[in-house]
Structures are given as C-alpha cells and as structure tokens.
Amino acid sequence: MTAAPDHPLAEAVKPLVDAMGAELLRVGDALPEDVVLAWEGEDVIAVRLPRLSASLDHILAAMERTHGMPLAELDRRTKQSVVRTLEARGAFTVRHGVETVAAALGVSRFTVYNYLNRA
C-alpha cells in the first residue's frame, strides 16, 4: 500500500480493497480512473480497481482458500454451488469467464453451462 496506512479510512477500507484485489494509493498517485475517497471533506486515499480478468482470478483464489483445497478437487454439488456464487458475482460477464472457471473447476465449458442452467 502506498497510502497513509495510519488513517482511519485506510484501515476501514483495507479488508474490502484486499477482497476485491484492488490497491490503496496516495491521492497524489491517483490516475483519472482511480476512485478517490474523502474523509470529512478531505481527499485522503485513492483506490485502484483491478482489471476484471484479474478480479476473476482473485475471486477464484479466494474461493480455493475458503474451501481449503483446489476447486478442481471439490465434489459436484460444491462445484455447482461455486458456479452459482460466481454467477451472482458477475464472473461470467468477463470475457472468457466460462473458460477460466471451467479450467479452475477441472470441468468442461459444457459442464459449467449445465451448472448455470440448473440454477
């Protein structure tokens, strides 16, 4: 993090920023596409959002940590649940999202589509 880590706003948003795979920055390092956050009317921190494809990889890695094993080793019912969760989070709006998820789950694209149709 290149922002002021001792500021209460930085401390408050850090878990969310980490969960999204984003990056905290000093306001002076912000680009026009970054999100600048203010505290009591003063700009104090900026957030650089990840690219969508990087977000999907981050979400898949977080799901593996949650399940305590590679997603490909999960049983069918749990894989279906993972697909439903990913759909709710917009994973399949990302270009090649189905292919990326299928590879992570160790199944075919056809299987991912079947899981989506079951929901």
LINURWO-V256269 format. One record per pair of residues at least 12 apart in sequence whose ideal C-beta (glycine too) atoms are under 10 Angstrom apart, sorted by sequence separation. I is the first residue (numbers start at 1). J is the second residue. If there is no record, write none. Layout:
BEGIN
i:I j:J
i:I j:J
END
This chain:
BEGIN
i:22 j:34
i:34 j:46
i:35 j:47
i:86 j:98
i:98 j:110
i:100 j:112
i:1 j:14
i:22 j:35
i:24 j:37
i:30 j:43
i:34 j:47
i:35 j:48
i:96 j:109
i:99 j:112
i:102 j:115
i:3 j:17
i:10 j:24
i:34 j:48
i:35 j:49
i:67 j:81
i:86 j:100
i:87 j:101
i:98 j:112
i:101 j:115
i:9 j:24
i:27 j:42
i:28 j:43
i:30 j:45
i:31 j:46
i:33 j:48
i:34 j:49
i:67 j:82
i:71 j:86
i:83 j:98
i:86 j:101
i:97 j:112
i:98 j:113
i:101 j:116
i:1 j:17
i:27 j:43
i:30 j:46
i:33 j:49
i:66 j:82
i:1 j:18
i:7 j:24
i:27 j:44
i:29 j:46
i:30 j:47
i:31 j:48
i:26 j:44
i:27 j:45
i:28 j:46
i:30 j:48
i:63 j:81
i:64 j:82
i:83 j:101
i:86 j:104
i:98 j:116
i:5 j:24
i:26 j:45
i:27 j:46
i:29 j:48
i:63 j:82
i:66 j:85
i:82 j:101
i:83 j:102
i:86 j:105
i:3 j:23
i:4 j:24
i:25 j:45
i:26 j:46
i:92 j:112
i:2 j:23
i:3 j:24
i:24 j:45
i:25 j:46
i:91 j:112
i:92 j:113
i:1 j:23
i:2 j:24
i:3 j:25
i:4 j:26
i:24 j:46
i:25 j:47
i:60 j:82
i:63 j:85
i:79 j:101
i:82 j:104
i:83 j:105
i:1 j:24
i:2 j:25
i:3 j:26
i:4 j:27
i:23 j:46
i:24 j:47
i:25 j:48
i:63 j:86
i:82 j:105
i:1 j:25
i:2 j:26
i:3 j:27
i:13 j:37
i:23 j:47
i:24 j:48
i:83 j:107
i:92 j:116
i:1 j:26
i:12 j:37
i:22 j:47
i:23 j:48
i:79 j:104
i:80 j:105
i:87 j:112
i:2 j:28
i:3 j:29
i:22 j:48
i:23 j:49
i:59 j:85
i:60 j:86
i:63 j:89
i:79 j:105
i:86 j:112
i:2 j:29
i:3 j:30
i:10 j:37
i:12 j:39
i:20 j:47
i:22 j:49
i:23 j:50
i:59 j:86
i:78 j:105
i:79 j:106
i:9 j:37
i:17 j:45
i:21 j:49
i:22 j:50
i:79 j:107
i:83 j:111
i:87 j:115
i:9 j:38
i:10 j:39
i:20 j:49
i:21 j:50
i:76 j:105
i:83 j:112
i:86 j:115
i:87 j:116
i:7 j:37
i:9 j:39
i:17 j:47
i:20 j:50
i:21 j:51
i:56 j:86
i:59 j:89
i:71 j:101
i:82 j:112
i:83 j:113
i:86 j:116
i:8 j:39
i:9 j:40
i:14 j:45
i:16 j:47
i:17 j:48
i:59 j:90
i:60 j:91
i:72 j:103
i:74 j:105
i:76 j:107
i:80 j:111
i:83 j:114
i:84 j:115
i:88 j:119
i:7 j:39
i:13 j:45
i:17 j:49
i:22 j:54
i:59 j:91
i:71 j:103
i:72 j:104
i:73 j:105
i:74 j:106
i:79 j:111
i:80 j:112
i:83 j:115
i:84 j:116
i:87 j:119
i:9 j:42
i:12 j:45
i:17 j:50
i:21 j:54
i:22 j:55
i:56 j:89
i:71 j:104
i:72 j:105
i:73 j:106
i:79 j:112
i:82 j:115
i:83 j:116
i:3 j:37
i:10 j:44
i:13 j:47
i:20 j:54
i:21 j:55
i:55 j:89
i:56 j:90
i:70 j:104
i:71 j:105
i:72 j:106
i:80 j:114
i:81 j:115
i:84 j:118
i:9 j:44
i:10 j:45
i:20 j:55
i:21 j:56
i:55 j:90
i:56 j:91
i:59 j:94
i:70 j:105
i:71 j:106
i:72 j:107
i:76 j:111
i:80 j:115
i:83 j:118
i:84 j:119
i:8 j:44
i:9 j:45
i:21 j:57
i:22 j:58
i:55 j:91
i:56 j:92
i:70 j:106
i:71 j:107
i:79 j:115
i:80 j:116
i:83 j:119
i:7 j:44
i:10 j:47
i:21 j:58
i:56 j:93
i:57 j:94
i:7 j:45
i:20 j:58
i:21 j:59
i:52 j:90
i:56 j:94
i:63 j:101
i:80 j:118
i:81 j:119
i:19 j:58
i:20 j:59
i:52 j:91
i:55 j:94
i:56 j:95
i:76 j:115
i:80 j:119
i:4 j:44
i:5 j:45
i:18 j:58
i:19 j:59
i:21 j:61
i:54 j:94
i:56 j:96
i:60 j:100
i:64 j:104
i:3 j:44
i:4 j:45
i:21 j:62
i:52 j:93
i:53 j:94
i:56 j:97
i:60 j:101
i:63 j:104
i:3 j:45
i:20 j:62
i:52 j:94
i:53 j:95
i:59 j:101
i:63 j:105
i:2 j:45
i:3 j:46
i:19 j:62
i:51 j:94
i:52 j:95
i:53 j:96
i:57 j:100
i:60 j:103
i:61 j:104
i:1 j:45
i:2 j:46
i:3 j:47
i:18 j:62
i:53 j:97
i:56 j:100
i:60 j:104
i:52 j:97
i:56 j:101
i:59 j:104
i:60 j:105
i:2 j:48
i:53 j:100
i:57 j:104
i:56 j:104
END
